[in-house]
Amino acid sequence: MSGEPLMYGGQAVIRGVMMRSPRFFSVACRRENGEVCVRVEPVPFHKRPAVLKWPLVRGAMALVDALRLGVRALLWSASIAVEDIEQSDSAASKRQKREAERARRIAGSAINDIAVGGALVSGLGIGIFLFIILPNLISGWLHPGLIQSRFALNAVEGVLRISFFLAYVSLIGLMPNIREVFQYHGAEHRAINTFEAGLPLELDQTRDFGVIHVRCGTNFILIVLVLSIFAFSFLPWSSPIERVLMRLALLPVVAGVAYEIIRFAARRPGGLLRALLAPGLWLQRITTRPPSDDQVEVGLTALRAVIEAENGEKQKEAAEPSPAAAAG
């Protein structure tokens, strides 16, 4: 399994972690009673035409995959949280019911917070407004009175976009519900780091590893924001609607380039490229938090489950006769 670490990744969900491999994804969540429940499903779109696996194209598809799987994982983890609240309601006193009702409201807000503030922010409407439309409109107000150069306007727009993103992740990190999600984000990274070091997926083995990982979605988003400054500089400064539409059309290309950069850096530790990725690694100190042992165990459980499913599928394929052998 020494060649497989790059196949595994994941994200934090409500009270848990989602992990995925090329053919499967798993979600592990911690219930109120301490039980860890796990769900494993096949990735519904892992078989694709070869053209969709080409460099640059595969980066855009990876973004779509993350959005689709992320939503499914979040919905399932939210249903587990609601089940816990309903179960506590049935056996609670009036006071406990009031507390459970308050917890329900908190859980509901957590779902909304995660929907707009998690790893899927680039695919949501609020992300488009904050990081595409609003910076573009503000930059447009500076033209033609203060700034004439198209390149300077795009540079200002890019700086605003990055500033909004940094402010956004910093502010949502102050919310208690999001802070817990950031802890599970750290748990996901520790589990992946332990696996990629070739160590057993046991709690004691994770303690020497940090919560930073080069293939993190936070790093990916920051690279997309930086690359967009250069890519958008070649676009004409036309009407606001045309500018926004052109940027949205070019975004998959930028995402594809960012994906290839991260993929290349992950395969070649150290060097100049990793130094250039340092800002994205520093930013993960905002979007991750040191997890508790219980949270790390949830991440390990999710990773074990998806590895077991992936290895089981490989064994099944190895045991099946090839078409040539069957024909003979």
N, C-alpha and C positions, 0 to 999 in steps of 0.2 A: 504494500500500500504506500510505498514511498513516493510514488508519482501522483498520488491522488489528492493531496491537501488542497490544491486550487479548485477542486470540484465542489467543495463544501463552503457554504456561506449561510447567512441568516439575517434576522432582524428581531428586535424586541417587540413584544405584544403586551396586552394587558395581563399582568401577573405572570408573564411567561416569555418564552423564546420560540421563534420559528427557525428551523434549519432546513436547508434544501440541498439536494444533490442533482445531477442531471435528470434523473428519472423519478425522484420522490421528494416529498417534503413532509416534515413532521412539525407538530406544535405541541409543546409541553407547557402546562399551566399549573400553578400552585393554588389549590383550593383553600377555603377558610379552615377546614379541618386538618390541613397539613398534607393531604394527599396530593400527589402529582399525577395529573391525568394527561394522557398522550394520545395524539391522533396522527396517523400516518396515511398519506394518500399519494397516489401516483401524480406526477406533474402532467396535466392534461395536454400539454403542447410541446413535449420534448422531441417528438418526431417532426422534423421540418425539412423542407427542401434544402439542398446543399447551398443554394445561393444565400439563404438567410443565415448561414454560418460563416460567411466570408468576413474578413476583417472590416471594421467600420460598420457593416450591416449588423453584425452580431451584437455590437454595443447598443444600438437602438433597440434591438429585440430584447436584450437583457433588461433595459429600462421598462419595457412593456411587461415583461415577465415579473419583475419585482413588484410592479403595481398590482397586477392581477393576483399573484400569490399573497402579497401583503394584505390586500383587502380581505381575502378569504380567511387568512390566519387571524386577522383582527376581529372579524365577525364571530369566529368560533370562540376565541378567547373572551370576547364580550359576553357570549351566551353562557359561558361557564361562570363568569362573575355574577350574572343575573340569576342563575340557578342557585348560587350560594346565598344570595339575598333572599330569594323566595323561600328557601329551606329554613333560613333563620327566622323569617316572618311567621311560619307555621308553628314554631315552638317557642315563640317569644312572648313576654309579658307586654303590657301596654307601653311601658317605658322602652323596652327593647324594640318594640315595633316602631316607635318613633325614631329610635336610633337607626333601625334598619331602613326606614324611609329616607332618612338623611343620607345613609350610605348609598341608597339607590340613586339619589340625586347626584351624589359625588361620582358614582360610577358612570352615570349618563354624561356628566360633563367630561369625565376622563376620556370616554369614547370620542366625543367631539374634539377634545384637545388633541388626541392622538391623530385623528383624521386629518387635522390641518397642520400638525407639528411633527409628525413622524418622518420615517425614511421616504414616504410617498409624497412629500410636500411639493416636489417638482411637477407632479402630475395632477395636482388639485387646482381648482379655480383660484383659490386664495394665493397659491404660489405664483400662478400666472400674473395675477394682478400686482402682487408685491414686487416680483422680481423681473417682470417684463414690462407691463403697462405703466406702472407708476414711475419707475426710473426714466422711462422713455418720455413720458409727459413732462416731467420736471426738466429734463434736458432740453425738450422742445421749447419750454418757456424762455430758455437762455438764448434761443436763436430767433431772429438774427441780431437782436440788440446787443448781446454781450459776446457771443462766440459765433464766428463765421465758419471755422473749419469743421468739416464733416468728421474728421478723425478726432479732433478735440471734443466734439459733442459726444461721440461714441465712447471716448475715454471717461468723460464725466458720467455718462450713463452707466458704464461698467463699475466705476467706483461707488456710485449710489447703490447699484444692485448688490454688490458685495457688502456694503455697509448695512443695508436693510437685512440681509441674511444673517450677519453676525449679531445684529440687535435682536432679531427674531428668535434665534436659538438661545440667546442669553436670557431673554425675558421668559420664554416658555419653560426654561430650566428652573425658574423660581417656583413654578407650580408644584405642589406636593405630588400630584398624580403623575406628572411628566417626569419628576425627579425619580420616581420609582421605575418608570419605563427606562430612563437613562441607566439605572442600576442593572436592569435586565440586559440592556445593551452592553454594558461592561461584562456581564456574565457570559453573553454570547461570544464576545471577543476572547475571553479567557479560555473558554472551551475550544474554540478554533485554534488559538495559539498553542494549547497543549497538544491537540491532535497533530498540528503541522510540525511540532517538535518531535513527533514519533513516540510520545509517552502514552502510557495507559490513561484512559479517560476516567480517572478517579479524582476525587476532591483534593486529596493531599498533593497530587501532581500539579494542580493548577496554581498553587499559592505563589510560585516564583514568577508568574507571568502577569504582565500588565493588562490594561484594558484598551490598548491601542492596536489597531491593525491597518495595514496599508490598503486593503481592499474594502474598507468601510464605506458605506454610502455617504457619510459626511464628507469624506475625502473626495469622493466622486463628484458631489454637488459643487464643492469649492473649485475643483478643476474645471468643471463645466462653466462656472461663472467667470473664471479667469480667461479661459479660451474664448468665451463669447465676446470679450472685449476686442480681441484681435479679429475674430471672424466677422462680427457685426460692423467693423470699421470699413469693410469693403462694400457695404450696402449703401444705396443712395439715401439721402436725408429727405424723404418725401413727406406725404401727409401722415398724421399720427396713426391712422388705421392701417395704411400701407406699411408703415414701419413695424408695427406690432405683428402684422401677418407675415412679413418677411422674416422676422426674428423667430417666430414660431415654426415657420417652415424650415429654417436652418438649424433649429435646436436639435433634431435627431442626428444631424451630421456632427455637430459639436459633441453630443453625447457619445457618438461612436468613437470619435478620436480620444475622448477622455477615458473611455473604457479600455482602449488599446494601451494607453499610457499606464494605467493602473495595472493592467495585466502584465505588461512588460516589467514594470518595477517590482511586482510581487515575485517574479521569477528570478530577478537578479538583485538580491539584497545588496545594499551599500551603493556607493558610486554617486555620481553627480545627479542622476535622476532622482534618487531617493532624497538627496538634499533639497532638490527643487520641490519635492512633495512635502517637505517639512511643515509648511503652514497648515496643510490639511491634517497632518498628524497632531499638530498642536490644537487645532480646532476640536478634535475628538475629546479633549479634556473638558469641553463644555457639554458635548452630547453623550458622554459616558460618565458614570459614577462608579466608585468602588462597590462591588456587589457583596452581599452577605453570602455565607456558605450555603444557605438554603436556596438563594437565587442562582448561584453557580451550579448547584446540583440540578436545578431545572434545566439550565443550558446544557449540561452534560447528558441529561436524560434525552433531550431532544436530539442531540448529535448522535448518541448511541443508536437511537431508533432509526434515524435516516440512514446511517451507515449499515445497520443490519438489513434494512430493506434493500439498499443498493447492492450489498454483497449477495443477498439471497437471489436477486434477479440475475446477477452474474453467474452464480452457480447453476441456476436454472437454465440459462443460455448455454453454459458449457456442457450440461448433461444432455441437451437436445441434439439429435444428429443433424449434421449439415444437410442442406438440400441435395448436394452431390452424393453424399453417402446414402441418403434416403432413396435417391433415384437408382443407385447401384444395387 
